[in-house]
Amino acid sequence: MAQDDALDQTYGGLDIGRKVQALREKQQLTIMDLAAKTGLSKSVLGEIESGEVIPPVGVLLRLAKAMNVGMAYFFQDTAVADKVSVTRKDQRIRVKRRPHHHEGEVDYIYESLETGKPDKHMEPLFVEFQPMETGDMIFSTHDGEEFVYLLEGKLEFRSHERTEILAPGDVIYFESDLSHAFRGLDGKAARAIVVVWNRL
């Protein structure tokens, strides 16, 4: 319980929703404008901005692309454009769904492994995929490509056409516009390094 509380406090200090709203207003976009640019519904965007919904990585990538920022924008108050960026272990921010889960919300825990470089084309993440029933898997699509290297546990990758089971040391690389979902198997979380390339 203490770990879950700490994760929620970490996310609460991050306030992705406030940053989405502030950037949208700065760019003089209405919720309807942003919905049209991202393909997300106005209700989902409203829930993200109010902090009711914690967006998964694919949704953050859509928002970042629509508003011409890097995903790092949502994880840090200030970001400096530099050729080299170092993110220390204690600078990483863990994001997870809250107990009052909303439909389409993140169903895994993730950390952005690089939070300083605002204009990067790859998003490196540490992800914990939670165990769940097949019917609870949330499928997503977004632009780009993904690389997943499994560190620990047993991971199921599922698309509408294909299912793959990964063991530690296995890798899967796929185009992210393929509708896809993951789940940990054997009742345990599966931990992986994930790199998402966001097609510009």
N, C-alpha and C positions, 0 to 999 in steps of 0.2 A: 504493500500500500504506500509506503514512504517513497519508493521509487516512482510509482505512478504520480503521486502528488508533485514530486520534483519535476517530472516531465511536463505536467500541466503548468506549473509555475514558469518553467523555461519558455514554454510556448506563449503563455500569457504576457511575458515581457517582450516577446517578439512582435505581436500585434500585426500580423500580416494583413488583416482586414483593413486596419487604419491606413496602412501604406497603399493598398490597392485603391481605396477611396480617395486619398490625398493625391495620388498620381493621376487618377481618372479626372478629378476636378481640375488639377493643374493643366491637363491637356484639353480641358473644356469638352469632355466627353460625357454624355448622359449614360445612365445604366443601359438604355436601349441601344446606344451607339456601341458600347462595349460588348453587349450581348451579340450584336451583329458581327463584330470583329472576331469574337472568340467562339461563337457557336454555343455558348452557355446560356441558360435561361436567365431572365431578369430575376426570378426568385432565388436561384442559386447564387447569383452575384450579390444580391442583397444580403443573403445569409453569410456569405464570405465577408463582406464589408462590415457587417454587424458583429462578426466574431462567433456566430453560431455554428459555422461550418469551417473545419480545417481542411483546406484544399490539398488534394494529392499532387504529386510531382507533375503529372501530365497537365493538370489544370493550371498550376503555377507557370509552366512553360508556355501555355496558350496566352495567359495574361501578360507575361513578360514580352512575348513576341508582338502581341496586339498593341502594347504601349511602348515598344522599342527600348526595352531595358533588358539587362541580363537577370537571370534568376537570383543572383547575389543581391540585387536591389531589395528583395523582400527579407533578407537575412541580416542585414547590417545597416546601421544608421548612416555610415559614411563609407564610401568605397573609392579607392584611388586607382586610376588607370596607370598600370606599371607593367613592365615586361616580366617581372617576377613577383609572385604573391605567395606568402607563407601563411597557412592557417594552423595555429597551434591547437593541440587537442582540447584545451579548455575553452577555445573560441567556437567550437562546433556547437550547433543548436539542434537538439532532438525535437522532432515534431511527431505527434501521435494523435489518434482520434480520442475524443473525450468519451466518458461513459454514456452521455446522451447522443448516441450515434445518429447522424442524419443520412438519408439515402444519397449515395454518390460521394460520401466523404471518404477521406483516407482510411484504409483498412490495414495499414502497416505502420511501422515506426521508421522514420528516416532521419538521417543527418546529412546536411550539406557538408562535404569535406573541404570545400573551398568557398570562402565567403567574402574574399577581398577584391577579386578581379571582376569589374562590372561588365566587361565586354567579351567574355569568353564564349566559345562556341560549344564546349563540352561541359556537362554538369556531373561531377563525380559525387557519388552518394554512398553512404553506408545504410543498408536497408535490412530491417528485420521483418520478414514475411510471417504473418501469424497463421497458426493452424485454424482451419475452418472446414465446414462442409462444402461440397461442390456447389450447392445451390446458393451459398452465401458469397461466392467469388464475385468481385466487381470488375467487369471488363472495361478497358479504356483504350482510346486511340489518341494519338497526337502526331505532329510532324516529327521527322527525324529518325534516328536509329538508336538501338540500345545494346549495350554489352553487359552481361551479368556473369560474375565469377563467384561461384558458391564457396563460402568459407566453412560453413558449419550447418549441420542438419540435412534434411531431405526436402527438396523443393519441386513442386509441380508447376510447370508452365502450361497454360492452356490457351489455345485459340479456337475458333469455330471449326477449324479443319484438322487441328493437330494437338496432341498432348505429349509432353516430354517430362521425364522424371530426372532431376539432377542430383548428383551426389557431390560431396566436397571435392573441389578441384575441377569439377565440370564447368564448362562455359557455354552460354547460349548468346547468340548475336542475331538480332532480328530488326526488321523495319517496323517502326513504332506506329505506322498507320494501319497495321494489322491489329484487329481487335484482340486484346490479350489480357490475361489475368494470371496471378500467382497465388499459391498457398503453401504454407508449411505442412509437412506430412508427419504422421506418427505422433500427433498431439504436441508437437514442439515447434517453436519458431525456427525458421531457417534464416541464416545471416549471410549477406552477400555484399560485395562491392559492385555497384551499378554505375555505369557511365552512360549518360544520355547525350547524344549529339542532337542539338536543336537546329534543324534545317532552317536557314534564314530565307 
